[in-house]
Amino acid sequence: MRPLSLLFLTLFNSILGLSILFPVLGPLARELGLSELQVGLFSTGYALMQFLLSPYWGRKSEVAGRKPILLVGILGFSASFFLFALFAWLGYKKALSEPVLFALLLLSRLLGGAFSSATLPTAQAYLADITPRENRAQNFAVLGAAFGLGIIFGPAIGAGLAQFGLLTPVVFSAGLALLNAAFVGWALPESHRPEARPETTTRLSWRDPRVLPLLAVGLSISLASVAMEQTVAFL
């Protein structure tokens, strides 16, 4: 299988595991006695950590290689979801007070965002490594397709698994990430050797006028999409 196909499956599995949670977070919060604001903070904290740490992981992959950083991201994602399921289960058992439960669930989401932020920028860097410049746009569209398919199938799978309990999709996501990590470790070749990197690297600022309009468009689209995903489950 070609590296591009392997990378497609890697990203698809990662987004699938995340989007499985979209239908269940609202109902789960209701059963645990958490407010809409608290659940909103779960998503905000997750995304904030991704925003803060994605550049770090991108730079780290230049030194450590793409494959190890991808594995760190996927395994960290899995561990955070297992923790979320454990803390939620303790909440069901009334073993934790509401403030402690919220704090621990939020912590698990912060950890998930911190580690999962390694996946997308490293996957994009991997694709840039293996793709000639003239084919880069069309191959990046393949990553976009993997992202989109994960968003399509994830909520449907999550809704189906929720019939067996609201924590079932969470545990399934964590297990899927473990399988994804095994797949990456076994099948995905390394695309970037540390010794091949240049002595100096150019750091691009988000304030660069070439980048800022793209970020503004991405922000507006993501805001509209995620706001709906966050509220529709409560409805």
Secondary structure, DSSP 4 states (H G I P E B T S, - for coil): --HHHHHHHHHHHHHHHHHTTTTTHHHHHHHHT--HHHHHHHHHHHHHHHHHHHHHHHHHHHHH-HHHHHHHHHHHHHHHHHHHHHHHHHHHTT-S-HHHHHHHHHHHHHHHHHHHTTHHHHHHHHHHHHS-GGGHHHHHHHHHHHHHHHHHHHHHHHHHHGGG-TTHHHHHHHHHHHHHHHHHHHHPPP---GGGS-SS-PPPPTT-TTTHHHHHHHHHHHHHHHHHHHHHTT-
